[in-house]
Amino acid sequence: MLEIVLTREDANTEFALLAEWLVEDRAKVELGQPVCVVETTKATVEIEAPGVGTIVQLFAEGVEVELGKTVAYVAESAEELASLEKDAEREKPAPKPPDTDRKATRKAADLAERHGVELAAIDKRGFITEKDVEELIARQKAAASPERGSLLAGLSTENVSLPASFDLDESAGALDPTFLESLRSDPGSFRRLSPEAKVSALRENGAQVGEGVVLGEGSLVAAPQVVIESGVEIGSRATINCAEIVAIGESSQFGADLELQCRRAFLGAGIWAGRSIRFGGGGHRDPWAVLTVGDLAFVGDEAFVNVCRPVLIGREVFLTMRSLIVTHNVGHSLLEGFENRFAPVVLEDRSQIGLGAVIYAGCRIGAEAIVASNSYVTSDIPAGAFAIGVPAKVTGSSSHKVSRARQTDLARRMIDDLHELLASRGHEVSAIDDGEDRGFEVGGVRVAFAPSFSEARPPSVVLTFELHGQPSEGVVVLDLLAREVHGSGGGEVLESVREFCRKRGIRFEPGPWRYQGGLV
Amino acid sequence: MSKRCVQVLNEALHEVFAERDDVYLLGEDILDPYGGAFKVSQGLSDAYPDRVLTTPISEASLFGVAAGMALRGQRPILEIMFGDFIALGLDQIVNGIAKFREMYDDQVTVPLVVRTPMGGRRGYGPTHSQSLEKLLLGVPNIVVVAASECHDLRELVVSAVEDERPVFLIENKLMYGRPNRRPEDGLIGELAVRESGARYPALTFSGTDFTEGTATIVTYGGMVPVVLDAVTELILEHEIFCEVVALSQLLPIELEPVFESVARTGALVTAEEGTLTGGFGAEIAARVQEACWSDLRGPVQRVAARDGIIPSARPLEDAMLPSAHDVVEAIVALEAVRS
């Protein structure tokens, strides 16, 4: 048995750093083979094996060792090794820390975990970023549903809530080809039908049309696949003409003079769209001319969305009056160096596009970002940003943090404003003030704000930030922060309060929902 | 696994000793079996006893003797045990070694190499831990080369010995024990690396294969691993991608790789282990703003040791010397300027 001892190299040193083991513990070593590196104040020394055998290390790397101590033994036979093993049990070198070499960024790892994808599936030189994971997710989605993937050409749907109709069967609402042909060759005869006759004609020929659907006089719906859910209203002279499919979710409303032309249109539920809106334009017959609009989106008067490449509009997006989205440009020859661009546009969930703003081909507007009126967007806008200008530049955040005290104050003011509004409309309103709670009574229903809610006397409509337990019968709770409606009853008062909240940007689940008129 | 830097340097010295018989090594405590304080010269005195000259403790005379040898056509290599002791030889350097060639109208050259370790983080105290290379940066007609663990150390030693000019090869105490990490398949770790074709090359690192970057960080020597750690943290934690230019030639100042990188990133941070005032970063900042004014979107940031005397106590030393965290903060400060 041989010993490896740290010898003293100079006079003024007591300890040395065992910087590195050059061989694994229990490795075979040769005479003169360097086995470890030791650093003292002035020197870095390699220590060599004193003979042939198996090394048994007594200290871990990175430890200060007193000079003169034995740091390892070299066992020259199996018996020696066995007896050393027994001793070493007591002073085992601390295990090496696990290999912490990371390739993936925190954002990438978090995203991969949220989507349950394996980072090992990314074969890439260098670091793995969030973008790489997004691309992997898009590829995996595309592989899982080839139809959908090829439809969007790998475009990421991260932060975009697609309408439910996006996953419709190939056969849903397939229109009789002869009927479709007659719609296309002689649209006038369909346009002349009454709204009821239009619905029944579509139904009889294979279209899937829900209850309470209104197809305004003079409107035209023509596509090989037509799926229109209940409560959809389409204005009087609207033209919907899609090369493959049009699907519209429940309670969506489109004003007069709508023009919707593209290859595939998937529109969500509860969409509200104004007058003289146009989807389509150049390239609307292109195979990639796909439009998706998420639930509860808002499209203002005279908005124009050019669809020759996919346009994804997320849930609760505001695309306000006269705003413009283009997916390609027209100009001089690309061979002479002029730009020729065809690219998709994505408006992620809850983003807002101001009056008259232009979103250029290839841009992605991040979730909850705001583009100010009359801005011209030529590059991606990150989530939560406020962008303004020509070209649009990020100048701040789209919202700011609100303290709980301020939230409470704002909620109380809402109740006061609603009280005042109802009174000014001539309703019998009486104030109630139960300590913390603030509210009023109208038509026999109490409307109150309480920061947290546990119980209330029916019939009540309670606005709150936190709901504990289930509201009792006849009590409806509007959770303002979670934006959810709990409980039933409340009738016209509830509907009016909900409409009042909607106008303050607070839209509740379950949605979509339509205000049928009432107190406000 | 890559060889450790001390071993690469040692092998390079053995190689130049074998190649040329006009190469000498002079220094304190360099004879075997001790082989120099950091063991870089180990084995040389056994192999070449006539050409390895151990000297008394007098750096001034050591520089003088070496200058004389170089003037007479030999290729002396000086090992100065600690870079701090350069100060003892400054008169020989400034008034002799740097000037002989011009004063004698190019009839002589002074092809000597001074090898010396700089840098702290070992608790060696005020006179054994400094990074004094900035004292040499204003001296005309000398070459200052800083080795880092990512450079081809063999190539630096061979080039320095072949150079007709006086070359100061600045090594680093922590570097000796670390592996010499050379690019493999164009990568060091996960960072893509480009090497300039210069005699003493600059390395440029990118986390995006040079497609985009938020800022350029220019550094050298012992700060290279610190900056690479910072850049890796910025990528992994924040997805902020910076380019790093690790210079080896500090003097004469050649900043083409820095200018190229700044053209891509639009911002610059300098990082050095020496004290801030009158340092490497100040000179680089002046030159980059002159050459790249239209590329810069914000002021050049400098990361350096706090002005002061380097303490012995490790925690106090850590507080004085620039860390990876300081580099991260400088980049974050730049981002704040940007928005």
Interface residues (C-beta under 8 A of the other chain):
Chain A: A19 E20 V37 E39 T41 K42 A43 T44 V45 E46 D101 R102 K103 A104 T105 R106 K107 R125 G126 F127 T129 E130 V394
Chain B: R4 V6 A37 F38 K39 M81 R122 Y124 Y176 G177 L187 G189 E190 L191 A192 G207 T208 D209 I235 L236 E237 H238 E239 S339
